[in-house]
Amino acid sequence: MSGTGRMEEGRGRLGSTLSGLAVALGCVLFVGGFAWGAFVYKPYTVPTDSMSPTIAAGDRVLAQRVDAADIKRGDVVVFRQKSWGNMPIVKRVVAVGGDTVACCTDGKLTVDGKQIHETYLAKGQAAELKQIPTITVPKNRLFLLGDERQGSLDSTAHLTEAFSGTVPRGSVDARVDAVAWPMNGMLARPTGFEELGPISSPGPLRLILGAIVAGAVLVMAGGAYGPIAQRAARRRSNALRTEPAGAR
């Protein structure tokens, strides 16, 4: 009996130690994940339907803080431009400095003479309702369109301004990675631009969410060990007390 008691006590100490380690590691992952997310991402609420169906009015998006030099064709970005109202605006980059953009050829946007298959547009929607003259985007500037081409106030609404409606790269604050609310998840990759060069890879949002979820699971599992172990110990104790005399 004493040997059995010592074994159970040893197992209890090991279980308590592992439980404590699980809780500690879980807290690090959980809190660290939130801290990492707050450092990398900024939340924005999109006020209009100019980016539908990708992003609807009232959607809450998570935008990754990135260097403006890393912005590529197809990225959905948050930017500020004084002549556009000097407020956070969300649009899609369809051409970068040096590109020649026009619309439409066979109903499609063209960049450097290549027709772009824009999978993010609503089914049956034309690439543009009005003609976009052939424009060469100046160096270090971006040409932006909304995914909802009927009413979006984008570069096409500013063609008569200097630089033909383009905005400087430096006006970009962040690149949208996902729609957080409603939980539509990560934005689809704009593969239609791959023929022109590399497109952006998703940010670390999935890793951050994985760390937070794993941390929560470890904390709950570690915290549950104590009550479960105590209940098991009581059951073993009751079984020993009710064991018939002389039974071994």
N, C-alpha and C positions, 0 to 999 in steps of 0.2 A: 504493500500500500504506500509506504513512504517513497519507494522508487517511482511508482506511478505518479505520486504527487509532485516529485521533483521534476519529472519529465514534463508534466502539464505546466508547471511553473515556468520551466525553460521555454516551452513553446509560447506561453503567454507573454514572456518578456520579448521574445523575437517578434511575435505578432504586433506587440505594442510599438516596438522600434520601427518595424516596417510601416505600420500605420502612420506613425509620426513623420517618417520620411516621405510617404505618399502625400500627406497633407502639406508638408513644407514645399515639396516640388510642385504640387498642384497650385499653391498660392503664387509661387514664382511664375509659373506659366500663365496663370489667369491674369494676374496683375501686370506682368510683363507684356502679355499680348495686347491688353488695352493701352498700355503706355506706348508700345510700338505703333499701334494703329493711330493713336492721337498724334504721334510725331510724323508719321508718313502721310496720313490722309486728312482731308478737310471736308466737312459735310456742306452741301448746298441744297437749297430747295429751288426747283425749277418752276418759275411762275407761269409759263405759257406752254402751248402745245407745239411750238415751233420745231421741237425735236421728236415729235411722235412719228411712228409708233415706238421708236427706241426709248424715249423718255416722255412721259405724259405730264401735263400741268399738275403741279402739287407734289410730284415725285421728289423723294429725298435721295440724292446721289452722294457717293463717296468719290472724291477726286484726289489723286495722288499728287503730292508736291514733286514736281520734276523740273529739271533745268530746261529752259525754253529751247536750248539747242538740240534737245532730244526729241522734240515734237516731230512726228512723221505724218505722212498722208494717211487719212482715215481716222486719225485720233479725234475723239470728242474732247474739247477743251473748255475750260472756264477762263475767260479773259475780260479785260477792261479796255475800252477804247473811248477816249474823250468825245469824239464826234458821233459815237453810237449811244451816248447817254452816260458814260463813265460809271457804269454799274456792272456787277458780275453778269456775264452773258455766256450761255452755253451753245456752242455750234460745233460743226464737224469740219476739220481741215481737209480740203479736197485737192489743194495744190500748195506747193512750197516754193521758195525762191528759186527762180530759174525755170520753173515749169510753165508750159503754155496750156492754158485752160480755155475751153469753149463749150458751148451747148447750143443745139443738140445735133448729134449725128445718129440717125436711126433711133431717135428718142433717148439716146444715152449721152451722158457727160463724157467729154474727151479730155484727157490730160496727155500732153506731148503726142497727140495724134492717136492715142489708144483709147478705145471705148471702155468705160469703167462699168463693171457689173455691180451695181449698188444694191446688195442683198438686204440692206437695212431699210430701204424704202418700202412703203406700203404696197401690197400686191396691186399691180396695174397702174401704179402712179408713174407719171412721166418724170424724167430726170429734172426737167425745168419747164415751167409753163411759158416763160418768155425767153427770147433769144439772148444768150450771153455772147457778146462779141469775143473774138480771139484776144486773150489777154496774156501777156507774159508777166508772171509774178516777179516783182523786184526782189533783189537779194535781201535775205533776212526778214522777209515778210510772208504772210499766209493769206490764202484765199479760202473763205469759210462759207459753208452753206448749212441751213437747217435741214433736218431729215424730212420735215413737212414742207414741201416746196411751194405750196399754194400761198401761204401767208407769212412765211418766215422773213423777218427783216434781217437779212444777212448781207454778204458782200454785194449781191445783185442790187440791193437797195441803195448802195453807196458808190455805184460805178462812176458817177460824175465827179466824185471827190478826187483829191490828189491820190496817186498810187492805185487808182481804179478799184476802190473798195477793199483793198487788202489792209491787213493790220500788222504791226511789227511783232516779231516773235517775242520780244520783251514784254508785250502786254499780256501774255499767257501766265496765269497764276497756277494752274493745275490741269491734270489730264483725268477725265472721268473713267473710273474703272468698273463701277457697279451701281445698280439701283438698289439702295438699301431699304427703301420703303415706298411702295409695297416691295416685298422681298423677291424681286425679279432676278436678282443675281448679277453675275458678271456680264458686261456687254459682249456681244458677239464680235469676233475679230473681223475687221474690214478686209477680207481676203481679195477683194476686187482690185486692190492697189498693189498686190504683191509683184505683178509684172513690171512695175516701175521701180521697185527697190524694196528693201526690207521694211516691214511694218512693226509697230511697237509690240512688245510682249506684255502680258498682263503683269500688274504689280504684285506685291507680296500679300494681297488680301487673303487668299486661301490659306497661306501659312499662318497668318495672324489669327484667323478664325479657328484653324486647327489647334493652335496653341491655347486659345481661350477655352475651347471645348474640352481638350485633353486635361487642362488644369481643373476645370469644373468637375470632371469625372473623377480625377484623383482625389480631390478634396472630399467629395461625397463618399467615395469608396473608403478612404482613410478614416473619415469621421464615423462611418457606419461600423467599422471593425469593433470598436469598444462595446457597444450595445449587443452586437451579435455574439462576441466572445463571452460576455457575461451571461447571456441567455444559455449558450452552450454549456458553460461551466455549471450553471444551476441545474440543468438537465442531468449532467453527469453526476453531480452531487446527490440529486434525488434518486438516481438509479442505484448508486452505491448504498444509500440508506435503506432502500427497499429490497436489496439483494438478500436472498435466503442465507441464514447462518450456515457456515461451513462451505458455502459455494466458492470455488476458486477456479 
